[in-house]
């Protein structure tokens, strides 16, 4: 079985210097530092297996980041040919090393809408003329739509907001009012 040799990465001296700055930076996120170390190691000719062991990454991750760098090498080279500043080149390098957007549904509800739904749950259902003494997820969802907070929401989503916020719905007072 033939062994696939990792493709070599060629770095310009500016790219290498900026990657070293990322590695030495004390405020850079760990994932950015690891990826910069990975690219520097790949450029020095280190194998994927060796990089994987040293940086405690899966070999697939090493291959992925090596390939992403190779895909964007022309963009980096073009920026250097245009003599962009080190600051702008650093931004480009960080863009190459950052996570790509993941698939899935984007956020459907804004933070303001969630806050309004949680605030609604803190009100008494009787104030909204609801025929219940405590909010249920179904009643809360229906009232949020009725008030125009959201155009649609499932009872499950309404209940999930309450669970995440650790908010309990308002319950009637336990004190009995005295009658004179």
Secondary structure as the mmCIF struct_conf table of DSSP 4:
data_model
#
loop_
_struct_conf.conf_type_id
_struct_conf.id
_struct_conf.beg_label_comp_id
_struct_conf.beg_label_asym_id
_struct_conf.beg_label_seq_id
_struct_conf.end_label_comp_id
_struct_conf.end_label_asym_id
_struct_conf.end_label_seq_id
HELX_LH_PP_P HELX_LH_PP_P1 UNK A 2 UNK A 8
HELX_RH_AL_P HELX_RH_AL_P1 UNK A 13 UNK A 24
BEND BEND1 UNK A 26 UNK A 28
HELX_RH_AL_P HELX_RH_AL_P2 UNK A 30 UNK A 43
TURN_TY1_P TURN_TY1_P1 UNK A 44 UNK A 45
HELX_RH_AL_P HELX_RH_AL_P3 UNK A 48 UNK A 55
TURN_TY1_P TURN_TY1_P2 UNK A 56 UNK A 56
HELX_RH_AL_P HELX_RH_AL_P4 UNK A 59 UNK A 71
TURN_TY1_P TURN_TY1_P3 UNK A 72 UNK A 72
HELX_RH_AL_P HELX_RH_AL_P5 UNK A 73 UNK A 81
TURN_TY1_P TURN_TY1_P4 UNK A 82 UNK A 83
HELX_RH_AL_P HELX_RH_AL_P6 UNK A 86 UNK A 97
BEND BEND2 UNK A 98 UNK A 98
HELX_LH_PP_P HELX_LH_PP_P2 UNK A 99 UNK A 102
BEND BEND3 UNK A 103 UNK A 104
HELX_LH_PP_P HELX_LH_PP_P3 UNK A 105 UNK A 107
BEND BEND4 UNK A 109 UNK A 109
HELX_RH_AL_P HELX_RH_AL_P7 UNK A 111 UNK A 122
BEND BEND5 UNK A 123 UNK A 123
HELX_RH_3T_P HELX_RH_3T_P1 UNK A 125 UNK A 128
TURN_TY1_P TURN_TY1_P5 UNK A 129 UNK A 129
BEND BEND6 UNK A 131 UNK A 131
BEND BEND7 UNK A 133 UNK A 134
HELX_RH_AL_P HELX_RH_AL_P8 UNK A 137 UNK A 146
TURN_TY1_P TURN_TY1_P6 UNK A 147 UNK A 148
BEND BEND8 UNK A 149 UNK A 149
BEND BEND9 UNK A 151 UNK A 151
HELX_RH_AL_P HELX_RH_AL_P9 UNK A 155 UNK A 165
TURN_TY1_P TURN_TY1_P7 UNK A 166 UNK A 166
BEND BEND10 UNK A 174 UNK A 175
HELX_LH_PP_P HELX_LH_PP_P4 UNK A 176 UNK A 179
#
